[in-house]
Amino acid sequence: MTPTTTAKPPTNEKTLRFTEKELSKLKPRERRYTIFEGTVPGFGMRVEPSGVKTFQLSYRVGGRLRMATLGRLGVLALDQARKKAHRMFGLASDGKDPLSAKDGIRAAVSVRAVVARWLKEHVEARRKASTLRLYQLAAGHITATLGSVPIDQLSTADVMRLHSKLQATPYLANRTVSVLSSLVSWCERQGLRTAGQNPCRSVERFPEQGHDRYLTSDEYFRLGQALREAERKGSVSRSALAAIRLLLLTGCRPNEILTLEWSAVDLKAAVLRLADSKTGEKTVHLPPEAVRLLKKWPRHVK
């Protein structure tokens, strides 16, 4: 077998003798780019549009181009990154792939196993309850279709297969791909996939059409009758009836009313001050009927 030949820097990028000062001068661009240094062939600095700078080493083994992520600038010192690159390049020159051990670990990790860990360690700690439910729903479709696929081998074709399977519900199909994209990005940060190779980015989303639907005057009348009848018979709880009436009177989202606390209610100013709505902080002006409804409602303060 012919020993390793290193990857050449792109012709549109210059080489630079790395120093802490020179690396600090590198500015982000619209697209990610890499600057290479000549001390170790293939040793470079990758700069993301976000400004994140990462040391990397590009090399070839058996004709296969590999890219090893060494560590972020600021976490890994320049001299440490250079030594690490030199050590890995030496292995590659002897025909040994420095990433083979990591490949073995990645291959053993399926999408199903990663989804469970991602939900527990990342999503549950950072997302609202309503968002968590969407992620869990999408995760169910992801594992049902792609659960046995090794996470490091997940391809655009796999994502398109999942997307097409859900084409009858375009909104769900598109959200599921977005959730999967978030999962893949997390896997890249965990070292379970090569950075910058998210297969979801090139998947064209289905067109979505809005479905705004407003009650007619007749429907409002019949709904009012039904609410009064349910209240008279006691067939629906008082809290459920109050919630439905507040939804009709305020135009709020269901979750905003169902999770409403007295601390967000200002009856004197006739407003609801929602600190954690879907669109951020939000003030809802209350009509007189809504104020009267809330004044009659017993207060339960946590």
C-alpha positions in Angstrom: 0.0 0.0 0.0 1.3 3.4 -0.9 1.9 5.5 2.3 -0.2 8.5 3.0 -0.2 11.7 0.9 -1.5 14.7 2.6 -4.3 16.9 1.4 -3.2 20.0 -0.3 -4.6 23.3 0.8 -7.4 24.8 -1.5 -5.8 26.9 -4.2 -8.0 29.9 -3.2 -6.6 29.9 0.4 -3.2 31.0 1.5 -0.9 29.4 4.0 0.0 31.3 7.1 2.6 30.8 9.8 0.4 30.4 12.8 0.9 32.5 15.9 -1.7 33.3 18.6 -1.7 36.9 17.3 -2.2 35.9 13.6 -5.0 33.4 14.5 -6.8 36.1 16.5 -6.9 38.3 13.4 -8.8 35.7 11.3 -12.3 37.1 10.7 -15.5 35.0 10.0 -16.9 35.1 6.5 -20.3 34.2 5.0 -19.1 30.7 4.5 -16.6 28.6 6.5 -13.0 28.6 5.3 -9.7 27.0 6.2 -6.2 28.5 6.5 -3.3 26.1 6.3 0.1 26.2 7.9 3.3 24.7 6.3 4.9 23.3 9.5 2.8 20.1 9.3 1.3 19.2 5.9 -2.5 19.5 6.1 -2.5 21.3 9.5 -5.0 24.2 9.4 -7.4 26.4 11.1 -11.1 26.2 10.2 -13.1 29.4 10.7 -16.9 29.2 10.9 -19.4 32.0 10.0 -20.2 32.1 13.7 -16.6 33.0 14.5 -15.7 29.6 16.0 -12.1 28.6 15.1 -11.0 25.0 15.1 -7.7 23.3 14.5 -7.9 20.5 11.9 -5.6 18.1 10.1 -6.4 16.9 6.5 -4.6 13.7 5.3 -5.1 10.7 3.0 -4.8 7.0 3.9 -5.1 4.5 1.1 -6.5 7.1 -1.2 -9.2 8.2 1.3 -9.3 11.8 2.3 -9.8 12.2 6.1 -10.2 15.3 8.2 -9.5 15.2 11.9 -10.8 17.9 14.2 -8.1 18.6 16.8 -9.8 21.1 19.1 -11.1 24.7 19.3 -8.8 27.7 19.6 -9.0 28.8 23.2 -9.6 25.3 24.4 -6.6 23.8 22.8 -3.3 25.8 22.7 -1.5 26.4 19.4 1.6 24.4 20.4 -0.6 21.5 21.7 -2.5 21.5 18.4 0.7 21.5 16.3 2.2 18.6 18.3 -1.1 16.6 18.0 -1.2 17.2 14.3 2.5 16.2 13.9 1.8 12.9 15.9 -1.2 12.1 13.8 0.6 12.9 10.5 3.4 10.5 11.6 0.9 7.7 12.0 -0.8 8.5 8.7 2.6 8.5 7.0 3.1 4.9 8.2 -0.2 3.9 6.6 -2.1 4.0 9.9 -5.3 6.0 10.1 -5.3 8.1 13.3 -9.2 8.2 13.2 -9.7 4.4 13.0 -10.3 4.1 16.8 -12.9 6.8 16.7 -14.5 5.3 13.6 -14.9 2.0 15.6 -16.7 3.9 18.4 -18.9 5.8 16.0 -19.9 2.7 14.0 -21.2 1.1 17.2 -23.6 4.0 18.0 -26.9 3.8 16.2 -29.3 6.6 15.6 -31.7 5.0 18.1 -29.1 5.1 20.9 -28.1 8.6 20.1 -31.7 9.9 20.0 -32.3 8.6 23.5 -29.2 10.2 24.9 -29.8 13.5 23.1 -33.4 13.8 24.4 -32.2 13.1 28.0 -29.0 15.2 28.1 -29.8 18.0 25.7 -33.5 18.5 24.8 -35.2 17.9 28.2 -32.9 20.4 29.9 -33.2 23.2 27.3 -36.6 23.1 25.7 -40.1 24.2 26.9 -42.6 21.5 27.5 -44.5 22.2 24.3 -41.3 22.1 22.2 -40.2 18.9 24.0 -43.4 17.2 22.9 -42.7 18.1 19.3 -39.1 16.8 19.6 -40.4 13.6 21.1 -42.9 13.1 18.3 -40.3 13.8 15.7 -37.8 11.5 17.5 -40.4 8.7 17.3 -40.5 9.0 13.5 -36.7 9.3 13.3 -36.1 6.1 15.3 -38.9 4.2 13.5 -37.3 4.8 10.1 -33.6 5.3 10.8 -33.0 3.8 14.2 -30.7 1.1 13.1 -28.5 3.3 10.9 -25.0 4.1 12.5 -25.1 7.8 13.3 -21.7 8.4 11.5 -23.1 6.9 8.3 -26.4 8.8 8.2 -26.7 10.2 4.7 -28.8 12.7 2.8 -30.5 9.7 1.1 -31.5 8.5 4.6 -32.9 11.8 5.5 -34.8 12.1 2.2 -36.3 8.7 2.8 -37.6 9.8 6.2 -38.9 13.1 4.8 -40.7 11.3 1.9 -42.3 8.9 4.3 -44.1 11.8 6.0 -45.1 13.7 2.9 -48.8 13.3 3.7 -48.2 15.7 6.5 -45.8 18.4 5.2 -45.6 20.3 8.4 -44.6 17.3 10.4 -42.2 16.1 7.7 -40.4 19.4 7.7 -40.3 19.8 11.4 -38.9 16.2 11.7 -36.1 17.0 9.4 -35.3 20.2 11.4 -35.3 18.2 14.6 -33.0 15.6 13.0 -30.7 18.4 11.9 -30.4 19.6 15.5 -29.6 16.1 16.6 -26.9 15.7 13.9 -25.3 19.1 14.9 -25.3 17.9 18.6 -23.6 14.6 17.5 -20.9 16.6 15.7 -20.2 18.5 18.9 -20.0 15.2 20.7 -17.5 13.8 18.3 -19.9 11.2 17.0 -19.9 12.6 13.4 -17.4 14.6 11.4 -18.1 18.3 11.8 -19.6 20.2 8.9 -21.3 17.2 7.2 -24.9 17.6 8.3 -27.0 15.6 5.7 -30.2 17.5 6.5 -29.1 20.8 5.0 -29.5 19.8 1.4 -33.0 18.3 1.8 -35.6 20.5 0.1 -38.6 21.0 2.4 -42.2 20.5 1.4 -44.3 23.6 0.8 -46.6 24.4 3.6 -50.0 26.1 3.4 -51.6 28.0 6.2 -54.9 26.8 7.5 -56.4 29.8 9.3 -59.9 29.1 10.2 -62.3 31.5 12.0 -65.6 30.7 13.5 -68.6 32.2 11.8 -71.3 34.1 13.8 -73.5 31.1 13.7 -70.7 28.8 15.0 -70.0 31.3 17.8 -73.6 31.3 18.8 -73.8 27.5 18.8 -70.6 27.2 20.8 -71.9 29.6 23.4 -75.1 27.5 23.7 -73.0 24.4 24.2 -70.9 26.0 26.9 -73.9 27.2 28.8 -75.5 23.8 28.5 -72.4 22.0 29.7 -72.2 24.5 32.6 -75.8 23.8 33.5 -75.4 20.0 33.4 -72.0 20.0 35.0 -70.7 17.8 32.3 -67.5 19.8 31.8 -65.3 21.1 34.6 -65.4 24.8 35.5 -61.7 25.2 34.8 -62.1 23.7 31.3 -65.1 26.0 30.6 -63.2 29.1 31.8 -60.2 28.1 29.7 -62.3 27.8 26.5 -64.0 31.2 27.2 -60.6 32.9 27.8 -59.3 31.4 24.5 -62.3 32.9 22.7 -62.0 36.2 24.4 -58.2 36.7 24.2 -57.1 34.9 21.1 -54.2 33.3 23.1 -52.6 30.0 22.2 -54.1 27.0 24.2 -50.8 26.5 26.1 -50.7 30.1 27.1 -54.1 29.8 28.8 -53.6 26.3 30.2 -50.3 27.3 31.9 -51.5 30.8 33.0 -50.6 31.8 36.5 -52.0 34.7 38.6 -48.6 36.4 38.6 -49.2 37.1 34.9 -52.6 38.6 35.4 -53.1 42.3 36.0 -56.8 43.0 36.3 -56.4 46.6 37.2 -54.6 47.3 33.9 -56.8 44.6 32.2 -53.8 42.8 30.7 -52.0 39.4 30.8 -48.2 39.8 30.9 -46.9 36.5 29.4 -43.2 36.2 30.1 -42.7 32.8 28.3 -45.0 32.7 25.3 -43.9 31.1 22.0 -42.9 34.5 20.6 -41.2 35.7 23.8 -42.6 38.3 26.2 -46.1 39.2 25.3 -48.9 41.5 26.6 -52.5 40.5 26.0 -55.2 43.1 26.5 -58.3 41.8 28.2 -61.8 42.7 27.1 -64.3 43.6 29.9 -65.9 40.1 29.7 -62.5 38.4 30.3 -61.8 40.7 33.2 -65.2 39.8 34.8 -64.5 36.1 34.2 -61.1 36.3 35.9 -62.4 38.3 38.9 -64.9 35.5 39.6 -62.2 32.8 39.4 -60.7 31.5 42.7 -57.0 32.3 43.1 -54.6 29.5 43.6 -51.1 30.9 44.2 -48.1 28.5 44.2 
